[in-house]
């Protein structure tokens, strides 16, 4: 997929259970220590895969599967029905007619229904926050993790995430400064855009929910060696009902389903920056 880079960039298909952004050329081996951490905590697939491309735009890499990190909010209860010729309530993404949640905790939608639809709404919202740029700020990251994860899981996740996000080499490889901010003249973009969700299994106070989404990740700015790229993933969340809300216990990520890219010219760095700054996110609810 052309990203306006020098050289002949192409989409690289990673092994099952690995994340990856499109890149071109030969894939260097990921750093063993960093990949070990990611494998343990199942986080940062998209970011790490992008980082492992190296500083040259024509190199590419791989990373173990994981959960993403995030900011933003997610999409409305009036969303359209699914495809495949199904109509009405038979469509897997048909709106339920229920109003979206009105509560928030740490700026994140909360108070989801104790139902399959509620679990799907929670998972879609949580995917957005775990996949956005808010996770690159220590204070905001702690707030997000404490909000979306079950309490008995959050402490371990926080510790593991802090190790990864404080890794200066990792931050440098994705083009960020040691404090997780973008260099002067650059805009860091990390945004998850859910396309749909489905309940794989609902049983009392536990749920398994999959969320299919596209991800935008990179640095927008003149001269960026890590331009914003689009990737597609499916996260499968294991959730449980805790304190009158759905919380994450764990999740796994896999590539795709990935649509065929259209032959469209990549936008300028300024246009991309203006779009991300000008178009806000949504709150998702079935």
C-alpha positions in Angstrom: 0.0 0.0 0.0 1.6 3.3 -1.1 2.2 5.7 1.8 4.1 8.4 0.0 7.4 7.0 1.2 10.7 6.7 -0.7 11.2 3.2 -2.1 8.6 0.6 -3.0 6.5 0.1 0.2 4.3 -3.0 0.3 2.0 -4.6 2.9 3.8 -7.3 4.9 1.7 -10.2 6.1 2.9 -11.2 9.5 2.6 -14.8 11.0 -0.6 -15.7 12.8 -1.0 -13.9 16.1 1.5 -11.1 15.1 0.7 -7.5 14.2 2.3 -5.5 11.5 2.0 -2.3 9.5 2.7 -2.1 5.8 6.4 -1.6 5.1 8.7 -2.6 2.3 12.1 -4.3 2.0 13.7 -6.8 4.4 12.3 -7.4 7.9 14.9 -7.1 10.7 14.6 -9.4 13.7 12.7 -7.7 16.6 14.7 -7.0 19.8 14.5 -10.1 22.0 14.0 -8.4 25.3 11.2 -6.1 24.0 9.4 -8.9 22.2 9.6 -11.0 25.4 7.8 -8.2 27.4 5.2 -7.8 24.7 4.5 -11.5 24.5 4.0 -11.7 28.3 1.6 -8.7 28.6 -0.1 -9.1 25.1 0.1 -5.3 24.4 1.3 -2.9 21.8 1.1 -5.1 18.7 0.5 -2.3 16.3 3.0 0.1 17.8 5.7 -2.5 18.2 5.3 -3.8 14.7 5.6 -0.3 13.4 8.6 0.4 15.6 10.4 -2.8 14.4 10.4 -1.5 10.9 13.4 0.5 11.9 14.2 4.1 11.1 14.4 3.6 7.4 11.0 3.7 5.6 11.9 0.7 3.4 12.4 -1.7 6.3 9.8 -3.7 8.1 9.4 -5.9 11.2 7.2 -8.1 13.3 5.9 -8.2 16.9 4.0 -10.6 19.0 0.3 -10.3 19.4 -1.1 -8.1 22.1 -3.5 -5.4 23.3 -3.3 -2.0 21.9 -3.1 1.3 23.8 -5.4 4.1 23.4 -7.2 7.4 23.4 -10.3 8.7 21.7 -13.9 7.7 22.1 -16.0 5.3 19.9 -19.2 5.2 17.7 -22.9 5.8 18.1 -26.0 3.6 18.8 -27.5 4.6 15.5 -24.9 2.7 13.5 -26.0 0.8 10.4 -26.7 -2.8 10.1 -24.4 -5.5 8.9 -23.9 -6.7 5.3 -24.2 -10.1 3.8 -27.8 -9.6 2.7 -29.1 -9.8 6.2 -31.7 -7.3 7.4 -33.2 -6.1 10.6 -32.2 -7.9 13.8 -30.6 -10.8 11.9 -27.7 -8.5 10.9 -24.8 -9.0 13.3 -24.2 -5.3 13.6 -27.8 -4.1 13.6 -28.6 -1.4 16.2 -30.6 -2.6 19.1 -32.5 0.6 19.7 -31.0 0.9 23.2 -29.6 4.3 24.1 -25.9 4.5 24.5 -24.5 4.7 28.0 -24.4 8.2 29.6 -21.9 7.5 32.4 -18.2 8.1 32.2 -15.3 7.0 34.4 -12.0 8.7 33.7 -13.5 10.2 30.5 -14.3 6.6 29.3 -17.9 5.5 28.7 -19.1 3.2 31.6 -22.2 1.7 33.0 -22.8 -0.8 30.1 -25.8 -3.2 30.1 -25.3 -6.6 31.7 -26.0 -8.3 28.4 -24.3 -9.4 25.2 -24.9 -6.1 23.6 -23.5 -4.3 26.6 -20.4 -6.4 26.5 -19.9 -5.6 22.8 -20.3 -1.9 23.5 -17.8 -2.0 26.3 -15.3 -3.9 24.2 -15.5 -1.5 21.3 -15.1 1.5 23.6 -12.2 -0.1 25.4 -10.4 -1.0 22.2 -10.4 2.6 21.2 -8.8 3.9 24.4 -6.3 1.1 24.5 -5.3 1.8 20.9 -4.9 5.6 21.1 -2.2 8.1 22.0 -3.4 8.5 25.5 -1.5 5.4 26.5 1.8 7.2 25.8 1.2 9.5 28.8 2.0 7.8 32.1 -0.8 9.5 34.0 -3.4 9.0 31.3 -2.3 5.4 30.8 -2.8 4.5 34.4 -6.2 6.1 34.4 -7.2 4.1 31.3 -6.0 0.8 32.5 -7.6 1.2 36.0 -10.9 2.0 34.2 -11.1 -0.8 31.6 -9.4 -3.7 33.3 -10.6 -5.8 36.2 -9.0 -4.6 39.5 -7.2 -8.0 40.0 -5.6 -7.7 36.5 -4.9 -3.9 36.3 -2.0 -3.8 38.7 0.0 -6.3 36.8 -0.9 -4.8 33.5 0.2 -1.3 34.7 3.6 -2.6 35.8 4.3 -4.3 32.5 3.0 -1.4 30.4 5.2 1.1 32.3 8.2 -1.0 31.5 7.4 -0.9 27.8 6.3 2.7 27.5 9.4 3.9 29.4 11.7 2.1 27.0 13.7 4.9 25.4 14.8 2.7 22.5 11.2 1.7 21.7 10.0 5.3 21.8 12.9 6.4 19.6 12.1 3.8 17.0 8.6 5.0 16.6 9.8 8.6 16.4 8.8 9.9 19.9 10.8 11.7 22.5 11.7 10.0 25.8 8.6 11.5 27.5 6.4 9.9 24.8 5.6 13.2 23.0 6.1 14.0 19.3 9.1 16.0 18.1 8.6 19.7 17.2 6.6 20.0 14.0 5.3 16.5 14.1 1.9 15.1 15.2 1.8 11.6 16.7 -1.3 9.7 15.5 -2.5 6.5 17.2 -6.2 5.9 16.6 -8.4 2.8 16.6 -11.6 2.8 14.5 -13.9 -0.1 15.3 -15.9 -1.5 12.3 -18.0 -4.0 14.2 -18.3 -6.3 17.2 -19.7 -9.7 18.0 -20.3 -11.8 21.1 -18.4 -15.0 20.8 -19.7 -16.3 24.1 -21.9 -14.9 26.8 -22.4 -16.9 30.1 -23.7 -15.1 33.1 -21.0 -12.7 34.4 -18.4 -13.6 31.7 -18.2 -12.7 28.0 -15.9 -13.3 25.0 -16.2 -10.5 22.5 -14.4 -9.8 19.3 -13.9 -6.3 17.8 -12.8 -5.7 14.2 -11.1 -2.4 13.7 -8.7 -0.4 11.6 -5.8 1.4 13.1 -4.0 4.6 12.1 -0.5 4.9 13.5 2.6 7.0 12.8 4.0 10.6 12.8 2.5 13.2 10.5 4.8 16.0 9.5 7.2 17.1 6.8 10.2 14.7 6.6 8.6 12.0 8.9 10.3 8.6 8.4 7.4 6.9 10.1 4.4 8.2 8.1 0.8 7.4 9.2 -0.2 3.9 8.0 -3.4 2.0 8.2 -3.7 -1.6 9.5 -6.6 -3.9 10.3 -6.9 -6.2 13.3 -9.4 -8.2 15.3 -9.2 -8.1 19.1 -10.9 -10.9 21.1 -11.6 -9.7 24.7 -12.2 -11.9 27.7 -14.4 -9.9 30.0 -16.2 -10.2 33.3 -19.0 -8.4 35.1 -17.4 -6.5 38.0 -18.9 -3.7 40.1 -21.9 -3.3 37.8 -19.9 -3.0 34.6 -17.9 -5.0 32.1 -14.2 -5.1 32.6 -11.3 -6.7 30.6 -9.5 -9.7 32.0 -7.3 -10.3 28.9 -7.4 -10.2 25.1 -5.6 -11.4 22.0 -5.1 -9.7 18.7 -4.8 -11.1 15.2 -4.4 -9.5 11.7 -7.4 -8.7 9.6 -9.7 -9.2 8.0 -8.0 -6.7 5.7 -9.8 -5.2 2.7 -8.1 -4.5 -0.6 -6.8 -1.0 -0.6 -8.0 1.4 -3.3 -5.7 3.2 -5.6 -5.8 6.5 -3.8 -3.0 9.0 -3.4 -1.7 9.4 0.1 -2.7 12.7 1.7 -0.1 15.3 2.6 1.3 15.4 6.2 -0.6 18.6 6.8 -3.9 17.2 5.6 -3.4 14.2 7.8 -2.6 16.3 10.8 -5.6 18.6 10.2 -7.9 15.6 9.8 -6.9 13.9 13.0 -7.1 17.2 15.0 -10.3 18.2 13.4 -12.3 15.0 13.4 -13.1 13.7 16.9 -13.9 10.1 17.9 -17.3 8.6 18.8 -18.9 6.7 21.6 -19.8 3.2 20.5 -23.0 1.4 21.6 -25.1 -1.3 19.9 
